[in-house]
Amino acid sequence: MMLKIKKKLKQIVTFYDIREDIKRTIFLLHGNSLNASLFMWMADSDLFSEYRIISIDLPGHGKSAKSDNPEKEYSVINYIHLV
């Protein structure tokens, strides 16, 4: 499991990338007031052992940077552009 950091749209976003060498991928997004660690149990589960798992911390959540402009950056439209 690897925690990665990416800068996109002038925002720092973190995400977990588990089993990078597997092509079949499950991309997970958390809900409001949560973070990517919600899905970490999948890393150890046999049920998901044949999948790459990418779990992102949206801006202002988990290990991603907080925003200087939350009205703009904490929006569905901004999240679409980030992912």
PDB file as gemmi writes it, atoms N, CA and C in Angstrom:
CRYST1    1.000    1.000    1.000  90.00  90.00  90.00 P 1                      
ATOM      1  N   MET A   1       0.851  -1.172   0.000  1.00  0.00           N  
ATOM      2  CA  MET A   1       0.000   0.000   0.000  1.00  0.00           C  
ATOM      3  C   MET A   1       0.894   1.231   0.000  1.00  0.00           C  
ATOM      4  N   MET A   2       0.550   2.174  -0.837  1.00  0.00           N  
ATOM      5  CA  MET A   2       1.377   3.356  -0.923  1.00  0.00           C  
ATOM      6  C   MET A   2       0.512   4.604  -0.860  1.00  0.00           C  
ATOM      7  N   LEU A   3       0.902   5.540  -0.005  1.00  0.00           N  
ATOM      8  CA  LEU A   3       0.256   6.837   0.052  1.00  0.00           C  
ATOM      9  C   LEU A   3       0.952   7.731  -0.947  1.00  0.00           C  
ATOM     10  N   LYS A   4       0.190   8.327  -1.848  1.00  0.00           N  
ATOM     11  CA  LYS A   4       0.755   9.190  -2.874  1.00  0.00           C  
ATOM     12  C   LYS A   4       0.183  10.588  -2.733  1.00  0.00           C  
ATOM     13  N   ILE A   5       0.935  11.540  -3.209  1.00  0.00           N  
ATOM     14  CA  ILE A   5       0.517  12.933  -3.158  1.00  0.00           C  
ATOM     15  C   ILE A   5       0.544  13.480  -4.575  1.00  0.00           C  
ATOM     16  N   LYS A   6      -0.500  14.186  -4.951  1.00  0.00           N  
ATOM     17  CA  LYS A   6      -0.589  14.735  -6.294  1.00  0.00           C  
ATOM     18  C   LYS A   6      -1.058  16.174  -6.195  1.00  0.00           C  
ATOM     19  N   LYS A   7      -0.468  17.034  -6.992  1.00  0.00           N  
ATOM     20  CA  LYS A   7      -0.917  18.421  -7.042  1.00  0.00           C  
ATOM     21  C   LYS A   7      -1.662  18.613  -8.349  1.00  0.00           C  
ATOM     22  N   LYS A   8      -2.923  18.984  -8.241  1.00  0.00           N  
ATOM     23  CA  LYS A   8      -3.753  19.196  -9.416  1.00  0.00           C  
ATOM     24  C   LYS A   8      -4.667  20.372  -9.133  1.00  0.00           C  
ATOM     25  N   LEU A   9      -4.815  21.247 -10.095  1.00  0.00           N  
ATOM     26  CA  LEU A   9      -5.646  22.445  -9.939  1.00  0.00           C  
ATOM     27  C   LEU A   9      -5.210  23.255  -8.720  1.00  0.00           C  
ATOM     28  N   LYS A  10      -3.906  23.306  -8.481  1.00  0.00           N  
ATOM     29  CA  LYS A  10      -3.308  24.048  -7.358  1.00  0.00           C  
ATOM     30  C   LYS A  10      -3.724  23.511  -5.995  1.00  0.00           C  
ATOM     31  N   GLN A  11      -4.166  22.269  -5.941  1.00  0.00           N  
ATOM     32  CA  GLN A  11      -4.567  21.656  -4.687  1.00  0.00           C  
ATOM     33  C   GLN A  11      -3.732  20.404  -4.442  1.00  0.00           C  
ATOM     34  N   ILE A  12      -3.408  20.167  -3.184  1.00  0.00           N  
ATOM     35  CA  ILE A  12      -2.673  18.966  -2.804  1.00  0.00           C  
ATOM     36  C   ILE A  12      -3.691  17.901  -2.394  1.00  0.00           C  
ATOM     37  N   VAL A  13      -3.679  16.786  -3.111  1.00  0.00           N  
ATOM     38  CA  VAL A  13      -4.613  15.699  -2.860  1.00  0.00           C  
ATOM     39  C   VAL A  13      -3.808  14.431  -2.611  1.00  0.00           C  
ATOM     40  N   THR A  14      -4.187  13.673  -1.594  1.00  0.00           N  
ATOM     41  CA  THR A  14      -3.509  12.410  -1.305  1.00  0.00           C  
ATOM     42  C   THR A  14      -4.431  11.249  -1.658  1.00  0.00           C  
ATOM     43  N   PHE A  15      -3.804  10.133  -1.981  1.00  0.00           N  
ATOM     44  CA  PHE A  15      -4.579   8.937  -2.264  1.00  0.00           C  
ATOM     45  C   PHE A  15      -3.752   7.697  -1.990  1.00  0.00           C  
ATOM     46  N   TYR A  16      -4.441   6.614  -1.721  1.00  0.00           N  
ATOM     47  CA  TYR A  16      -3.802   5.322  -1.507  1.00  0.00           C  
ATOM     48  C   TYR A  16      -3.920   4.509  -2.788  1.00  0.00           C  
ATOM     49  N   ASP A  17      -2.822   3.891  -3.174  1.00  0.00           N  
ATOM     50  CA  ASP A  17      -2.795   3.045  -4.361  1.00  0.00           C  
ATOM     51  C   ASP A  17      -2.296   1.676  -3.919  1.00  0.00           C  
ATOM     52  N   ILE A  18      -3.181   0.712  -3.907  1.00  0.00           N  
ATOM     53  CA  ILE A  18      -2.892  -0.627  -3.386  1.00  0.00           C  
ATOM     54  C   ILE A  18      -2.831  -1.615  -4.549  1.00  0.00           C  
ATOM     55  N   ARG A  19      -1.755  -2.359  -4.621  1.00  0.00           N  
ATOM     56  CA  ARG A  19      -1.513  -3.344  -5.681  1.00  0.00           C  
ATOM     57  C   ARG A  19      -1.485  -2.693  -7.056  1.00  0.00           C  
ATOM     58  N   GLU A  20      -0.559  -1.762  -7.250  1.00  0.00           N  
ATOM     59  CA  GLU A  20      -0.432  -1.004  -8.499  1.00  0.00           C  
ATOM     60  C   GLU A  20      -0.218  -1.873  -9.730  1.00  0.00           C  
ATOM     61  N   ASP A  21       0.321  -3.040  -9.556  1.00  0.00           N  
ATOM     62  CA  ASP A  21       0.660  -3.895 -10.696  1.00  0.00           C  
ATOM     63  C   ASP A  21      -0.543  -4.645 -11.273  1.00  0.00           C  
ATOM     64  N   ILE A  22      -1.709  -4.527 -10.676  1.00  0.00           N  
ATOM     65  CA  ILE A  22      -2.910  -5.210 -11.161  1.00  0.00           C  
ATOM     66  C   ILE A  22      -3.739  -4.231 -11.993  1.00  0.00           C  
ATOM     67  N   LYS A  23      -4.201  -4.694 -13.161  1.00  0.00           N  
ATOM     68  CA  LYS A  23      -4.939  -3.800 -14.064  1.00  0.00           C  
ATOM     69  C   LYS A  23      -6.396  -3.577 -13.649  1.00  0.00           C  
ATOM     70  N   ARG A  24      -7.061  -4.615 -13.166  1.00  0.00           N  
ATOM     71  CA  ARG A  24      -8.467  -4.459 -12.764  1.00  0.00           C  
ATOM     72  C   ARG A  24      -8.525  -3.575 -11.532  1.00  0.00           C  
ATOM     73  N   THR A  25      -9.170  -2.420 -11.670  1.00  0.00           N  
ATOM     74  CA  THR A  25      -9.098  -1.377 -10.644  1.00  0.00           C  
ATOM     75  C   THR A  25     -10.467  -1.036 -10.085  1.00  0.00           C  
ATOM     76  N   ILE A  26     -10.489  -0.833  -8.779  1.00  0.00           N  
ATOM     77  CA  ILE A  26     -11.661  -0.286  -8.094  1.00  0.00           C  
ATOM     78  C   ILE A  26     -11.251   1.085  -7.579  1.00  0.00           C  
ATOM     79  N   PHE A  27     -11.998   2.111  -7.977  1.00  0.00           N  
ATOM     80  CA  PHE A  27     -11.721   3.482  -7.566  1.00  0.00           C  
ATOM     81  C   PHE A  27     -12.772   3.886  -6.547  1.00  0.00           C  
ATOM     82  N   LEU A  28     -12.327   4.293  -5.354  1.00  0.00           N  
ATOM     83  CA  LEU A  28     -13.247   4.554  -4.247  1.00  0.00           C  
ATOM     84  C   LEU A  28     -13.215   6.018  -3.824  1.00  0.00           C  
ATOM     85  N   LEU A  29     -14.385   6.585  -3.617  1.00  0.00           N  
ATOM     86  CA  LEU A  29     -14.526   7.948  -3.106  1.00  0.00           C  
ATOM     87  C   LEU A  29     -15.339   7.901  -1.816  1.00  0.00           C  
ATOM     88  N   HIS A  30     -14.873   8.600  -0.815  1.00  0.00           N  
ATOM     89  CA  HIS A  30     -15.586   8.638   0.469  1.00  0.00           C  
ATOM     90  C   HIS A  30     -16.671   9.707   0.450  1.00  0.00           C  
ATOM     91  N   GLY A  31     -17.538   9.643   1.427  1.00  0.00           N  
ATOM     92  CA  GLY A  31     -18.586  10.638   1.581  1.00  0.00           C  
ATOM     93  C   GLY A  31     -18.112  11.827   2.415  1.00  0.00           C  
ATOM     94  N   ASN A  32     -19.003  12.751   2.668  1.00  0.00           N  
ATOM     95  CA  ASN A  32     -18.674  13.959   3.426  1.00  0.00           C  
ATOM     96  C   ASN A  32     -18.263  13.608   4.856  1.00  0.00           C  
ATOM     97  N   SER A  33     -17.268  14.315   5.350  1.00  0.00           N  
ATOM     98  CA  SER A  33     -16.731  14.160   6.708  1.00  0.00           C  
ATOM     99  C   SER A  33     -16.008  12.832   6.917  1.00  0.00           C  
ATOM    100  N   LEU A  34     -15.640  12.133   5.857  1.00  0.00           N  
ATOM    101  CA  LEU A  34     -14.895  10.881   5.951  1.00  0.00           C  
ATOM    102  C   LEU A  34     -13.560  11.043   5.234  1.00  0.00           C  
ATOM    103  N   ASN A  35     -12.808   9.961   5.070  1.00  0.00           N  
ATOM    104  CA  ASN A  35     -11.546  10.017   4.329  1.00  0.00           C  
ATOM    105  C   ASN A  35     -11.212   8.646   3.755  1.00  0.00           C  
ATOM    106  N   ALA A  36     -10.130   8.577   3.000  1.00  0.00           N  
ATOM    107  CA  ALA A  36      -9.755   7.369   2.267  1.00  0.00           C  
ATOM    108  C   ALA A  36      -9.456   6.181   3.179  1.00  0.00           C  
ATOM    109  N   SER A  37      -9.093   6.423   4.417  1.00  0.00           N  
ATOM    110  CA  SER A  37      -8.775   5.306   5.313  1.00  0.00           C  
ATOM    111  C   SER A  37      -9.996   4.427   5.585  1.00  0.00           C  
ATOM    112  N   LEU A  38     -11.174   4.925   5.286  1.00  0.00           N  
ATOM    113  CA  LEU A  38     -12.407   4.150   5.421  1.00  0.00           C  
ATOM    114  C   LEU A  38     -12.323   2.829   4.670  1.00  0.00           C  
ATOM    115  N   PHE A  39     -11.569   2.803   3.572  1.00  0.00           N  
ATOM    116  CA  PHE A  39     -11.512   1.629   2.704  1.00  0.00           C  
ATOM    117  C   PHE A  39     -10.270   0.764   2.915  1.00  0.00           C  
ATOM    118  N   MET A  40      -9.447   1.073   3.890  1.00  0.00           N  
ATOM    119  CA  MET A  40      -8.191   0.345   4.060  1.00  0.00           C  
ATOM    120  C   MET A  40      -8.385  -1.127   4.417  1.00  0.00           C  
ATOM    121  N   TRP A  41      -9.516  -1.499   4.960  1.00  0.00           N  
ATOM    122  CA  TRP A  41      -9.774  -2.907   5.264  1.00  0.00           C  
ATOM    123  C   TRP A  41      -9.737  -3.756   4.000  1.00  0.00           C  
ATOM    124  N   MET A  42     -10.020  -3.160   2.854  1.00  0.00           N  
ATOM    125  CA  MET A  42     -10.012  -3.896   1.590  1.00  0.00           C  
ATOM    126  C   MET A  42      -8.615  -4.372   1.204  1.00  0.00           C  
ATOM    127  N   ALA A  43      -7.602  -3.699   1.682  1.00  0.00           N  
ATOM    128  CA  ALA A  43      -6.224  -4.070   1.351  1.00  0.00           C  
ATOM    129  C   ALA A  43      -5.879  -5.455   1.870  1.00  0.00           C  
ATOM    130  N   ASP A  44      -6.470  -5.849   2.978  1.00  0.00           N  
ATOM    131  CA  ASP A  44      -6.178  -7.143   3.594  1.00  0.00           C  
ATOM    132  C   ASP A  44      -7.233  -8.207   3.311  1.00  0.00           C  
ATOM    133  N   SER A  45      -8.266  -7.842   2.585  1.00  0.00           N  
ATOM    134  CA  SER A  45      -9.370  -8.762   2.341  1.00  0.00           C  
ATOM    135  C   SER A  45      -9.091  -9.656   1.129  1.00  0.00           C  
ATOM    136  N   ASP A  46      -9.305 -10.952   1.284  1.00  0.00           N  
ATOM    137  CA  ASP A  46      -9.169 -11.884   0.157  1.00  0.00           C  
ATOM    138  C   ASP A  46     -10.173 -11.566  -0.954  1.00  0.00           C  
ATOM    139  N   LEU A  47     -11.287 -11.007  -0.595  1.00  0.00           N  
ATOM    140  CA  LEU A  47     -12.326 -10.676  -1.561  1.00  0.00           C  
ATOM    141  C   LEU A  47     -11.822  -9.698  -2.630  1.00  0.00           C  
ATOM    142  N   PHE A  48     -10.890  -8.818  -2.251  1.00  0.00           N  
ATOM    143  CA  PHE A  48     -10.393  -7.801  -3.170  1.00  0.00           C  
ATOM    144  C   PHE A  48      -8.946  -8.040  -3.590  1.00  0.00           C  
ATOM    145  N   SER A  49      -8.430  -9.222  -3.355  1.00  0.00           N  
ATOM    146  CA  SER A  49      -7.005  -9.499  -3.602  1.00  0.00           C  
ATOM    147  C   SER A  49      -6.609  -9.461  -5.076  1.00  0.00           C  
ATOM    148  N   GLU A  50      -7.565  -9.555  -5.973  1.00  0.00           N  
ATOM    149  CA  GLU A  50      -7.263  -9.537  -7.401  1.00  0.00           C  
ATOM    150  C   GLU A  50      -7.543  -8.182  -8.042  1.00  0.00           C  
ATOM    151  N   TYR A  51      -7.664  -7.155  -7.220  1.00  0.00           N  
ATOM    152  CA  TYR A  51      -7.970  -5.821  -7.718  1.00  0.00           C  
ATOM    153  C   TYR A  51      -6.958  -4.792  -7.217  1.00  0.00           C  
ATOM    154  N   ARG A  52      -6.682  -3.838  -8.059  1.00  0.00           N  
ATOM    155  CA  ARG A  52      -5.966  -2.635  -7.629  1.00  0.00           C  
ATOM    156  C   ARG A  52      -7.015  -1.744  -6.988  1.00  0.00           C  
ATOM    157  N   ILE A  53      -6.684  -1.135  -5.872  1.00  0.00           N  
ATOM    158  CA  ILE A  53      -7.612  -0.261  -5.168  1.00  0.00           C  
ATOM    159  C   ILE A  53      -7.003   1.131  -5.073  1.00  0.00           C  
ATOM    160  N   ILE A  54      -7.741   2.114  -5.566  1.00  0.00           N  
ATOM    161  CA  ILE A  54      -7.321   3.511  -5.441  1.00  0.00           C  
ATOM    162  C   ILE A  54      -8.379   4.212  -4.609  1.00  0.00           C  
ATOM    163  N   SER A  55      -7.951   4.810  -3.520  1.00  0.00           N  
ATOM    164  CA  SER A  55      -8.846   5.486  -2.592  1.00  0.00           C  
ATOM    165  C   SER A  55      -8.311   6.896  -2.353  1.00  0.00           C  
ATOM    166  N   ILE A  56      -9.075   7.891  -2.730  1.00  0.00           N  
ATOM    167  CA  ILE A  56      -8.612   9.283  -2.694  1.00  0.00           C  
ATOM    168  C   ILE A  56      -9.168  10.012  -1.467  1.00  0.00           C  
ATOM    169  N   ASP A  57      -8.335  10.889  -0.903  1.00  0.00           N  
ATOM    170  CA  ASP A  57      -8.799  11.843   0.107  1.00  0.00           C  
ATOM    171  C   ASP A  57      -9.172  13.119  -0.637  1.00  0.00           C  
ATOM    172  N   LEU A  58     -10.447  13.430  -0.688  1.00  0.00           N  
ATOM    173  CA  LEU A  58     -10.865  14.663  -1.352  1.00  0.00           C  
ATOM    174  C   LEU A  58     -10.315  15.877  -0.599  1.00  0.00           C  
ATOM    175  N   PRO A  59     -10.226  17.033  -1.255  1.00  0.00           N  
ATOM    176  CA  PRO A  59      -9.689  18.235  -0.597  1.00  0.00           C  
ATOM    177  C   PRO A  59     -10.382  18.511   0.735  1.00  0.00           C  
ATOM    178  N   GLY A  60      -9.562  18.803   1.732  1.00  0.00           N  
ATOM    179  CA  GLY A  60     -10.093  19.106   3.051  1.00  0.00           C  
ATOM    180  C   GLY A  60     -10.418  17.889   3.896  1.00  0.00           C  
ATOM    181  N   HIS A  61     -10.100  16.706   3.392  1.00  0.00           N  
ATOM    182  CA  HIS A  61     -10.387  15.465   4.110  1.00  0.00           C  
ATOM    183  C   HIS A  61      -9.105  14.667   4.278  1.00  0.00           C  
ATOM    184  N   GLY A  62      -9.038  13.872   5.332  1.00  0.00           N  
ATOM    185  CA  GLY A  62      -7.893  12.994   5.552  1.00  0.00           C  
ATOM    186  C   GLY A  62      -6.562  13.724   5.507  1.00  0.00           C  
ATOM    187  N   LYS A  63      -5.649  13.234   4.666  1.00  0.00           N  
ATOM    188  CA  LYS A  63      -4.314  13.816   4.576  1.00  0.00           C  
ATOM    189  C   LYS A  63      -4.189  14.837   3.453  1.00  0.00           C  
ATOM    190  N   SER A  64      -5.274  15.094   2.711  1.00  0.00           N  
ATOM    191  CA  SER A  64      -5.246  16.126   1.673  1.00  0.00           C  
ATOM    192  C   SER A  64      -5.237  17.507   2.316  1.00  0.00           C  
ATOM    193  N   ALA A  65      -4.705  18.467   1.582  1.00  0.00           N  
ATOM    194  CA  ALA A  65      -4.589  19.833   2.101  1.00  0.00           C  
ATOM    195  C   ALA A  65      -5.958  20.475   2.296  1.00  0.00           C  
ATOM    196  N   LYS A  66      -6.017  21.347   3.268  1.00  0.00           N  
ATOM    197  CA  LYS A  66      -7.214  22.149   3.479  1.00  0.00           C  
ATOM    198  C   LYS A  66      -7.218  23.283   2.461  1.00  0.00           C  
ATOM    199  N   SER A  67      -8.362  23.849   2.222  1.00  0.00           N  
ATOM    200  CA  SER A  67      -8.513  24.859   1.188  1.00  0.00           C  
ATOM    201  C   SER A  67      -8.468  26.278   1.739  1.00  0.00           C  
ATOM    202  N   ASP A  68      -7.901  27.173   0.934  1.00  0.00           N  
ATOM    203  CA  ASP A  68      -7.984  28.601   1.232  1.00  0.00           C  
ATOM    204  C   ASP A  68      -9.272  29.191   0.664  1.00  0.00           C  
ATOM    205  N   ASN A  69      -9.928  28.436  -0.213  1.00  0.00           N  
ATOM    206  CA  ASN A  69     -11.142  28.891  -0.869  1.00  0.00           C  
ATOM    207  C   ASN A  69     -12.181  27.760  -0.864  1.00  0.00           C  
ATOM    208  N   PRO A  70     -12.703  27.408   0.315  1.00  0.00           N  
ATOM    209  CA  PRO A  70     -13.593  26.243   0.410  1.00  0.00           C  
ATOM    210  C   PRO A  70     -14.878  26.354  -0.415  1.00  0.00           C  
ATOM    211  N   GLU A  71     -15.419  27.557  -0.578  1.00  0.00           N  
ATOM    212  CA  GLU A  71     -16.650  27.709  -1.348  1.00  0.00           C  
ATOM    213  C   GLU A  71     -16.467  27.215  -2.778  1.00  0.00           C  
ATOM    214  N   LYS A  72     -15.285  27.410  -3.339  1.00  0.00           N  
ATOM    215  CA  LYS A  72     -15.005  26.983  -4.705  1.00  0.00           C  
ATOM    216  C   LYS A  72     -14.467  25.550  -4.756  1.00  0.00           C  
ATOM    217  N   GLU A  73     -13.544  25.238  -3.879  1.00  0.00           N  
ATOM    218  CA  GLU A  73     -12.825  23.968  -3.975  1.00  0.00           C  
ATOM    219  C   GLU A  73     -13.572  22.789  -3.359  1.00  0.00           C  
ATOM    220  N   TYR A  74     -14.471  23.024  -2.432  1.00  0.00           N  
ATOM    221  CA  TYR A  74     -15.239  21.932  -1.834  1.00  0.00           C  
ATOM    222  C   TYR A  74     -16.582  21.832  -2.551  1.00  0.00           C  
ATOM    223  N   SER A  75     -16.517  21.581  -3.838  1.00  0.00           N  
ATOM    224  CA  SER A  75     -17.736  21.475  -4.646  1.00  0.00           C  
ATOM    225  C   SER A  75     -17.672  20.236  -5.515  1.00  0.00           C  
ATOM    226  N   VAL A  76     -18.817  19.756  -5.914  1.00  0.00           N  
ATOM    227  CA  VAL A  76     -18.879  18.569  -6.766  1.00  0.00           C  
ATOM    228  C   VAL A  76     -18.147  18.829  -8.080  1.00  0.00           C  
ATOM    229  N   ILE A  77     -18.315  19.998  -8.659  1.00  0.00           N  
ATOM    230  CA  ILE A  77     -17.642  20.325  -9.923  1.00  0.00           C  
ATOM    231  C   ILE A  77     -16.121  20.259  -9.751  1.00  0.00           C  
ATOM    232  N   ASN A  78     -15.605  20.810  -8.689  1.00  0.00           N  
ATOM    233  CA  ASN A  78     -14.156  20.755  -8.445  1.00  0.00           C  
ATOM    234  C   ASN A  78     -13.696  19.311  -8.249  1.00  0.00           C  
ATOM    235  N   TYR A  79     -14.464  18.521  -7.512  1.00  0.00           N  
ATOM    236  CA  TYR A  79     -14.096  17.126  -7.291  1.00  0.00           C  
ATOM    237  C   TYR A  79     -14.043  16.345  -8.602  1.00  0.00           C  
ATOM    238  N   ILE A  80     -14.969  16.643  -9.508  1.00  0.00           N  
ATOM    239  CA  ILE A  80     -14.963  15.997 -10.827  1.00  0.00           C  
ATOM    240  C   ILE A  80     -13.667  16.303 -11.558  1.00  0.00           C  
ATOM    241  N   HIS A  81     -13.231  17.539 -11.526  1.00  0.00           N  
ATOM    242  CA  HIS A  81     -11.992  17.927 -12.205  1.00  0.00           C  
ATOM    243  C   HIS A  81     -10.764  17.287 -11.553  1.00  0.00           C  
ATOM    244  N   LEU A  82     -10.817  17.071 -10.263  1.00  0.00           N  
ATOM    245  CA  LEU A  82      -9.676  16.465  -9.562  1.00  0.00           C  
ATOM    246  C   LEU A  82      -9.509  15.001  -9.882  1.00  0.00           C  
ATOM    247  N   VAL A  83     -10.608  14.287  -9.959  1.00  0.00           N  
ATOM    248  CA  VAL A  83     -10.491  12.839 -10.175  1.00  0.00           C  
ATOM    249  C   VAL A  83     -10.555  12.510 -11.654  1.00  0.00           C  
TER     250      VAL A  83                                                      
END                                                                             
